[in-house]
Amino acid sequence: MDIAQQQDNEQAALWNGRAGRAWVDAQESLDRLFAPFENLLVDEARAASARRVLDVGCGTGATTLAIAQVLGAAGHCVGADISEPMIAAARARAERAGAPASFICGDVQRQAFEPASFDLIVSRFGVMFFDSPVQAFANLRHAAKDGAALRAIAWRSAAENPFMTTAERAAAPLLPNLPARKTGAPGQFSFADCDRISSILEESGWAGIDIRPIDVECTLPEKALHGYLTRLGPVGLILQEADEPTRAQVIETVRTAFEPYVHGSEVRFTAACWMINAQALSASAA
C-alpha cells in the first residue's frame, strides 16, 4: 500500500468511525460555531446567481441546506462527504426541511461526477483532508462548468489558531500516546501554506486564483465546551477510550486551559482562515 492510499484509508476510517459519530452528536453546537462561515458561502452562492452547487466535505449538511434554501425550487445543491454517519444525518435533515438538496457519500477525489454539471463549488473546511489534493481539485474542475467559481474556506496555520490546539497542548503531558500533527499530511492545517494552495489549484486546472486571509469571530455556548473538548479533535478521540482517572484529570486540565476564551455564557475566539477563490476557465479563455 502506498502512502497516499494509506492516508486515504486513515481518513475514511476516521470519519466513518468515532470522529464522524462525534460530529453528528455535536451537530447543533458545531453548526452554531461555524455559522459565520456558512453565511459567507451562502452570500457567495447568492452573488454568483448559482443554480447547481456542489458542497465539498459537507458534513452533516448545514451549509448545503442553507445554500439550497437560497437557490429555491429553481436550483439544487449537492453535498458530498466521505462520512456515512454524517451523510445519513444530512439526508435526514434535508428530508425534514423539504429542501432542494441531495447528498453523495463518497470520496470527492474519485467520485464520478457528471462532467460540467456545477456552476459553483463551495467548501466549509472540507478540502484539507485529501491524500491527493491535485487529483481531488482536478476532479472538481472536471465537474465544474466553464466559468464556474470555486469558493472554499480552510484553516491557516496552527500557530494562528491557538484555540484549535488548546486541548492537545494542555493534555500532551498527560497523554503520552497523543498523536503529533504531521506537517503536510491530510488534516485540519494541511492548507496553512498559501503558496501550496495556489500550486495545487494551478496544477489541477483552475485559474483566476485569489487566496485571501479572513479572521472570523466565532462563539460557542459555554455549556457546550465540555462536549467539544471531550469528543472532538485528537484529545477527544483518545478520551473516548481512556480510563476514568486519566479522563477526569485530562478534562480538568484542558477545561482550565480554555478559561481565557470563556466570557460568561459564551466561548469566543478568532478563527484565522483562507478564503480560496478560483475559476474554471475554458481552454480558450485560459
N, C-alpha and C positions, 0 to 999 in steps of 0.2 A: 504494500500500500504506500503510495507516495504521500508527501507531507500535506499537499493540498487536499487530497481525498480524506486523510486522517482528520484535518481541521474541519472539513465539511461534516464528517460523521460526528465529530465532537459537538458542533453547533446543533445538528439535528437532535442528538441525544439530549443536549442541554435544554433546548426549547420545547421538546416533546416530553420532558420529564419534570423534575422538581421546579425548574425555573419557569416553565410555561404555566404550570398549575399555580405557582405563587403569583404570577402576573394576573391570572384570571381571578384569583381570590382578592387581589388588591386593586381590581379594575376601577372601582369608584374613586379611590384615593389617587391613583395614577392619572386618571382622566382629569381630575382637578389640577394635579401638579403640572401636567403638560398642556393644559388648555390654552395658554398663550401661544404655543407653537401650532396647535391645531388652528387657532384663529388666523395666524399668519398664512397658513396654507389654504384655508378657506378663502381668504382675501385674494390669493394668487389665482385660485380657480375662478373666482368672480371676475377678476381683471382680465383673465385670458378668454373669457366667454367660452369656456371649455364645454364640450358635450360628452366626450368619452375620456374618463380619467382613470389612471391606474395608481393605486396607493401601495407602495412597496414596503414590506415589513409592517403590515397594518395592525399587527397585534390583535387586540380584542375589538377593533373596528371603529373607535371613536372618530378618528379623522375621516375615514371612509364614509361614515354615516353623515357627518357634518357637511362634507362636500356633496354627497348625494342629495341632501336637503336643499342645498343651493342650486344644484342642477335642475331639480324638479323632474317632472314627467318627460321633459324633452331630452334628458341626459341620462347617463348611467356611470356609476363609479364602481370599480372592481378593486377589492382589497386582496393582496397576496401575502402569504406568510408561511414559513416552514413549520409552524407550531400547530399541531392538530387541536390541542386544548384551547388555544386562543382563537383559532378559526371557528371552532364549534361555538364558542361564546359570542363571536362576532355575528355568526349566522342567526343565532337565537335573538340577538339584539335587533338585527335587520328585520327579522320576521315580525317581532313585536311592534317595530316602528312602521312597518309597511313601506320601507324606504326603497328607492330605485338603486339598489346596491346588490352586489353578489361577491362571493369570496372564493379564492383559489387556495387550497392547501398544497404548497409545493415550493421547490427551490427556484427562485427567480433566475438564478444563473443558468438553469437548464430548462425552464418552463417553455413549452411550445406555444408561445403567444401567437395569435394571428398577426401576420405582418401589417405594419402601418395601421394599427387599429386604435391608437390612443392619440389624442391631441394635447394631453397634459399628463405628465408623470410626476407624482409627488412622493415624498417620504418624510416621516417624522421619526428620526432616529432608527431607521431601518436599513441603512445602506452600509453600515460599518462592520457587518458580520460575514461578508462574503469571503470564502477562501481564495477565490479568483476574481477580484474586483473588475479587471478588464473584461473578462468573459461575461460577467453579470451586466455591466453597463453596455457592452456590445449587444447583448440580448435585448436590453431595454431599448436601445437605439433601433433595433430591428422591429420592435413592437410599436415604435413611435411613427406617426405620420411625418412627412416632410413639413417642417415649420413648427412642429410640436415643441413644447417647452418642458424642461426638467427643472423641478424645484424641490430640493432636498435639504433637510436640516440635519447636521451632525455635530457632535461634540468637538470642541477644540481640545487642548491638552488637559491631562490630569492636573498639572500644576495650576492651570487657570480655573479648575473646577474642584476646589478643596472640599466642598460639601459632599461631592460624589465619592470621595475616597476617605472621608472621615472615619467610617466604620472600620475599614480594613487597617488604617493606620493605628487606630486605638486598640484594635483587637489583636494585632500582629504578635505582641509579646505573649499573649495568652493562647494563641492558636498556631503552634509550630507547623501545622500542615496546611496553613492558609496559602493557596497558590499565588505566586507572584504574577503580576500582569506582564505579558510578553510584548515587548515593543514590536509593532508592525503586524502582530498576529490579529486575526479577526477578534473584534471586541469593541467595547464602548469608545475607546480613544484611538482606534486604528486610523481615523481620518484627521488626526491632530495636525498633520503637516499639509498646509495649503498647497504647496508645490506638488506634493504627491497626488493630491486630488486632481489637480489640473492635468498632470501627466496621465492619470488613469482615464480621465474623460477624453482627452485628445486621442489617446491610443485606441479607445473603444468607439470612436467615430462621432463624438459630439463636438459642437462648435459654439461660438458665442459664449465662451466660458467666463463667468463672473462669480468670484467667490468672495464674500464679504463677511467680516465678523459681526455678530449680533450678540448683545448682552441682554438677557431677558430675566425679569424678576419673576420668581416662582414662589408659590406658597403651598403649604400642606397643613392640614389641621394637626395640632399638637397631639391630639388623641390617636392619630394615625401613625405617629412616628414609631411607636413600639412595633407595629406590624411591619413597617418599612424596614427597620433595621434587623428584625428577626427572621424575615422571609426572603428579602431581596438582596441581590448582589452577592459577592463572594462570601461575605460573612454570614449572610442569611442562609445560604445553601449549606454551609458547614454546620450552623446551629441546628438545622433540622435533624442532624444525626448525632449531636453532641450529648454527652451525659449531663444530667441535671446540674451538678455543682459547677461544671465548666460553663454551661449555658447561662446560669444565673450570674456568674462572675463577669462573663463577657458582656451580657446585656447591661449590667450596671455600669461597667467601664465605658462602653460605647455610648450609652444614653448620656452620660456625663460629658463626653466629648462633643455631643451635638448641642450642648447648652447654649453656646454663643449664637446659634441660629434660632433659638426659641424666643418668641416675643408674645407673651401671654398665651392666647389660644391658638397661635399660628407659628409655623416654622417657615422662615423666609431665607432665601438665598438667591444669588445671581448666577444664572446658567450662561457660561461662555461657549458660544456655538458658532458654526459657519452656516450661512445661507448660501447654498450652492445653486447657481443658475447656469443653465446651458440650453442650447437649441439644437434641434435635429434639422440640419440644413440638407437640402438635396445636393447631389454630387455637383451639379452645375453651379449652384449658388456657392458651395464651399470652394 
